[in-house]
């Protein structure tokens, strides 16, 4: 079955970086985009960006201008999210999510998020 | 960015009640609208996509409707497992944006 398994909780100091992995299984990795989202305590979900796992193209929210890097390792069916220059407001649960839309021949047809990782808690505190 | 606003923010209901949640977008998202259910400490679960299409395995008591800027999620007969927070999300444009959530509580 389709699974997305994220790396474990992180505690970081302000100004540091965090890198979270999302290992996928149960489907063809390059056929579906992977998105990253986060949810601060008691807040709504916030979309951060996505990667076309077929051609490695990335689109990120302007909210994270210059701080967010999304990469993939096709051989490991894994996507990574790195957020730099952390501040206390980045404390949140971070999720990867699989798009139900299809990617192929260089194009993606984005859709809703039909499978999610279990979430990774990132705490930023001095 | 497209702003998504849900109402109500909290809803108290009993098992067996018919429940309706509304989601309004600040501009048209056509039918590129999804609904998710989230329980405490868990990841969201997709219920409805393309405004009215049920995800595989979702009970038939969940239904969605709407077009443009106004959408609804209806639970025809609330079950104990349905007490959770529900979010709408548009995927017509980037950044993808979510409503603030509607918490369905036991009355």
Interface residues (C-beta under 8 A of the other chain):
Chain A: X35 X44 X45 X46 X47 X59 X61 X62 X63 X95 X97 X100 X110 X111 X112 X113 X114 X115 X116 X117 X118 X119
Chain B: X34 X36 X42 X43 X44 X45 X46 X49 X50 X55 X87 X89 X91 X94 X95 X96 X97 X98 X99 X100 X101
